[in-house]
Amino acid sequence: MKIEVFCKEETEKIAYDMGKEAREGEIYCLCGDLGTGKTLFSKGFSKGLLIDEDITSPTFTIVNEYSQGRLPFYHFDVYRINDIEELYDIGYEEYFFGNGVCLIEWADMVKEIIPKNAIWIKISKNLEKGEDYRLIEVIK
């Protein structure tokens, strides 16, 4: 599925709708260049899970946990991962195969550990179509 959006609010709404439909055990993999809106997408997604906390990218902690929504939400950012062993060290399997929902920014950097049934979301810009234009591709 490919979705074109022309403003940040539309990106957030797409993410919100996906979060609203997210089910226990699902893993969402976000890919895109710097500045494409991965963290904005994560914020909208968390609102769909009924999480009221401010969502920040866990760039230095690798994963942030949010438990007050309708499902536990595990927000990963693996941009600064130097070695896949770092994910083993934090016990990523407990998150991936637990009772919550995982969203992984920069997931393409660790694709070797991503389960086959993960949902991939690629966000890309096209400045010719506008500063806030994004193409969101969802692959299930």
HELIX and SHEET records of a PDB file:
HELIX    1   1 LYS A    8  GLU A   21  1                                  14    
HELIX    2   2 LYS A   38  GLY A   48  1                                  11    
HELIX    3   3 GLU A   85  ASP A   89  1                                   5    
HELIX    4   4 TYR A   92  PHE A   96  1                                   5    
HELIX    5   5 ALA A  107  ILE A  113  5                                   7    
HELIX    6   6 LEU A  127  LYS A  129  5                                   3    
SHEET    1   A 7 LYS A   2  VAL A   5  0                                        
SHEET    2   A 7 ARG A 134  ILE A 139 -1                                        
SHEET    3   A 7 ILE A 119  LYS A 125 -1                                        
SHEET    4   A 7 ILE A  27  CYS A  31  1                                        
SHEET    5   A 7 VAL A 101  GLU A 105  1                                        
SHEET    6   A 7 PHE A  73  ASP A  77  1                                        
SHEET    7   A 7 VAL A  63  TYR A  66 -1                                        
END                                                                             
